[in-house]
Amino acid sequence: MGTRAQQIPLLEGETDNYDGVTVTMVEPMDSEVFTESLRASLSHWREEGKKGIWIKLPLGLANLVEAAVSEGFRYHHAEPEYLMLVSWISETPDTIPANASHVVGAGALVINKNTKEVLVVQERSGFFKDKNVWKLPTGVINEELVVLRVVGELHKKVVLTSYRSIKCLLIICNDTKNETKRMGEDIWTGVAREVEEETGIIADFVEVLAFRQSHKAILKKKTDMFFLCVLSPRSYDITEQKSEILQAKWMPIQEYVDQPWNKKNEMFKFMANICQKKCEEEYLGFAIVPTTTSSGKESFIYCNADHAKRLKVSRDQASASL
């Protein structure tokens, strides 16, 4: 029996910093063969002191789900391309993190400073359908985005497209070389994308004005984090996204604020008031400071706009002195 167990091939996995192992299945496998390999692998990992075992199954290997569940695995999360299962095999308390609990959305206050008007839309579907409410362009920040930077005109141009349900962002700019990155979408790029997608208006992110948190807002389970952002337009001619937007136009800020919907719903009233303050008075929000994480990934800090400028200046001065 021992000799036979030694002949059973173990599943190959990648270890992590928390004594876990992630097995990414790629090649087709018979469920019975998979069960034998999984049992042998679990025994091996227990001897090594491993804790959380993850199995990533693509759509084409759905035949292995039942086998994994029968060996103690449970669903963790699913994406369009795969299902992730997990099992805690240690005698210590289970510390597997929960599936992502928040969805990030953004709304765009696009201000025409010359006319004191803001960009507003009426939606064809969703909560605001047939409510005769003019609202700011809004949308969800994408979890995954393919960014293509292409050398071109001196000013940035952003084009949105999709490939196999993955959002793609084409940025034409005066970089020195072409570049392709597969990454998450940042709030400041996502809100600008949503504006162009819904209205055809090209606008630059300026700052975050406010944000709010709403629990069990998505599928009656996920928490919605919504960021109200201000953007500065570089174009003014509107082209509505016919599939989602019924109408779009530039509206005086006072008219936007005075809508009955905004007056009778406190949260919208408060948000509209913040928008009005930004349009009519000096109101500083959170601007971005590009930085990198300890592992070298690009990231952005959002902080007081004045302090953001000082941080950028101090960094530029430090770079110049090198």
N, C-alpha and C positions, 0 to 999 in steps of 0.2 A: 504494500500500500504506500509506504514511504517512497519507494522508487518511482511509482506512478505519479505521486504528487510532485516529485522533483522534475518530471518530464513535462508537466503542464506549464505552458508559457505564462509568465506574469504579464499583467497589463503595464504598459509604460506610462509613467506619470511625471509631472513636474512638481517638485517640492516647493513650499513657500516658507516664509519666515515664521509661521505659526505652527510648524510641525504638521502641516497639511499636505495633501497630494491632490493634484488635478489631473484627471485622465481625460484626454480629448480623443474621442473615438472618431476615426476617419474611414477605415476600411470596413467593408461589409463583413459580418460575422454571424454565424449560426447562434441562436440564443442559448442552446445547450453548451456549445463550446465557450461562449461568453460567460455563462454561469460558472463553469469549472475554473476558468482563468480568474474570474472575479473572486471566487472563494479562496483560491490559492494566494491571490494578491492581498486580500484582506488579512489572511493569516500572517503573511510576510510583513505587512505594514504594522500589525499589532506588535510583532516581535521587535520592530524598529522603534516603537513608541510613537507612531503617528497618531493623529487625532481626527481631524476633519478630512474626509475623502470626498472629492467632487468628481462627478462624471458628466461630461458634456457630450450630449447626443445630438447630432444633426438630424434634420427631418428624415433623411434616407435610412437612418438606423433606429426608427421608432419601434422596430420589432424587439429591441433590447430593453425597453422600458419595464415591462412586466418582470423580466428576469432580475433587473436591478432592484426593483421594489421588493421582490420576494427575498432579497438578501439584506433588507433593512434600510434601503435608501428611500428618501422622500423627495418630493418636488421642492425645489427652491425658487426658481423663476424660469420664465420662458421668453424667448425672443422669436421674431419671425423665422430665424434660421436654425434655432436649436432649443433644446430643453436641458436645463441644468438640474441634476439631482445631487443630493448630499447625504452623507451618513457620518455620525460621530461615533468612532470606534474605541475611544479612550474611556477609562473608568472615571476620569475627571469630569466635572460639570461641563455640559454642552455650551460652548460659546460661539456657535455658528451665528454670524450676523444675519439679521432679517433681510429680506428682499428690500430693494430701494423703496423708501416710504414717501418720497416727495417728488412732485412734478414742478418744474420751474416754468413760469409763464412771464410774459412782459407786455406792457402797453406802451405805446409811443405817443408822446406829446410833441408833435412836429409843428414848430412855430414859424410862421411867416412874419418876421420882425417888421417888414415894411408895411403890412396891412393889419397887424395885430390879429391875424386869423390863425386858426389851428386846423389841422387835417382831421376829418372825421369820416366815418363810414356807417352804412346800414348793411346788416348781414342778411343773406338769403336764408340761412338756416341757423339752428342752434337756439339758445335761450332767448335771444333778442329778435327772433323772426316775428314779423308782423306787429312789433311793439312800437314802431315809429320812433325809435330811439337812435339818435346820432351818437356814436361812441368812438373812442380812439381806436386806431388799429391795434389789434392784440394777437398774440399767438403763443405757442409753446416752443420753448428752446429745445432744439434737437439733442438727443442723447449722442448721436453719432453723425459726423459730418465729414465729407471728403472735401478738402480745401485744395484748389488748384490755383497756384499763383503763376501768372503768365506775364512775361515782359511785354509791355504795350504802352498805351498813352500815359502821360505824366500823372493824370488824375485817376484815382481809383474808380473802377467800375465793377459792380457786383452783379453776377448773373446766377440765378437759382435754377437748378435742374434736379432730376432724380435718376437713379440707376439701381434697379432691383430694390426699391423701397428705401435706399439710402440717399439722403439729401446730399447734393453736391453744390459747392459754392465756387464759382469761377471769379477770381479777383484779377483784373487787369491793372497793372501798376508799373512803376518805374524801378522794380527790383532788378538786381543784376543777373538773375538766373531764374529759369522756370523751376517750380517746386510743387510736389504733391504730398499732402499729409492727410492721414486718416486720424481724426481726432474728435473730441467733443466740441459742441458749439458753445461759445461764450455768450453771456447775456448781451454784451454791447454789440456783437456782430449779429446775433439772432434777432434782436429787435429791429435793426436796420434791414435785415433780410425780409422780415414780415411786412414792413412798410412798403418795400419795393414789390413784394409778391402781391399784396392786396391792392395797391394803388398805382404802382408804376413810378412812384416818387423815390428818387435817390436822396438819401439823407445820411448825415454823419451823427454818430452818437456823441452826446455832450456829457451827460451825467445821469445818475439815478437820483430821482427826486424823493421817492418813498417806496416802501414795500409793505406787503401785508401777508399774513399767513391764515389759511382757511383749511380746517381739518375735514377729512372725509368728503372732500369736494370732487375728487376724481374717482369714478366707479364706486362711490360711496365707501371708499377705503383710503385712497391716497391723499396726502396733504398737498395743497396747492400753495406754492410760494410765488407771489406775483410782484414784479418789479415795475414801477412806473418810471419811465425814462424820458428824458427830453432829447430831441434830435434837431439838428439844423439842416434844412433842405438845400440841396444843390440843383434841384429841378422842381418845377411847379405844375407842369401839365399832367393831369390825372388820367390814368388808364386803369379802369377797374378790373379786378380779377373776376371774370364773369361767373365762375363756378361757385364762388363764396360771397362775393360782394354785390349787393343790389345797387347801391349808389355810393359815391364818394365825393367830397367837396371840401372847399376851404370855408370855415365858419368863424364869424367873430367870437372871441373868447367869451364875451358876456352872454351871447346867445346859447353857446354850449353849456355854460354854467346854469342858465335859467331854465333849462329843460325840466318839465314836470317830473321826469324820472329821477333826475339828480336831486331835486328838492325833497322828494318824499322818501328816498332811500339814503339813510345816513352815511353809509360807507362811500357811496358814489358822490354824495354831497361833499364829504371831506376831501376825496380825491380831486373833485372838480375845483374846490377851493385852493388846493395846492397848485393845481395847474394855473389858475388865475393869478396867484401870487407870483409864480414864475414868469408869467407873461407881462405883468404890470409892475413888479417890484424886483429888487435884488434878492434872490432866493438861491442860496448855494446848496447843491446836492453833493452826491458822491461821484467823483471822477475816477478814471482808471489810471493805475500805475502799472505798466508792464513789468514783469519780473519773472523769475524762474524758481522752481521748487528745488529742494535739496538733491533730487534725482535728475535735475536738468530740464524738466518739462516747463514749457511756457505757461505762465499763469498771470492773473491780474488781481491786484488789490484795489478795492473800491473804498475811497476815503474822501474826506472833505476836499472840495475842489481846490481851494487855496493851498492846502497842505500838499495835495497831489502835485501841484505846479512846483512847489519848493522841493519835493522829493526828486522830481525829474531834473530840476536844475542842479541839485547837489550831485546827482549821479553823473550828469553830463560834465560837470566840472572835474569830478574824480577821474572820469575816463580821459579827459583832455590832458590831465597831469601825468598820465602814464607814458 
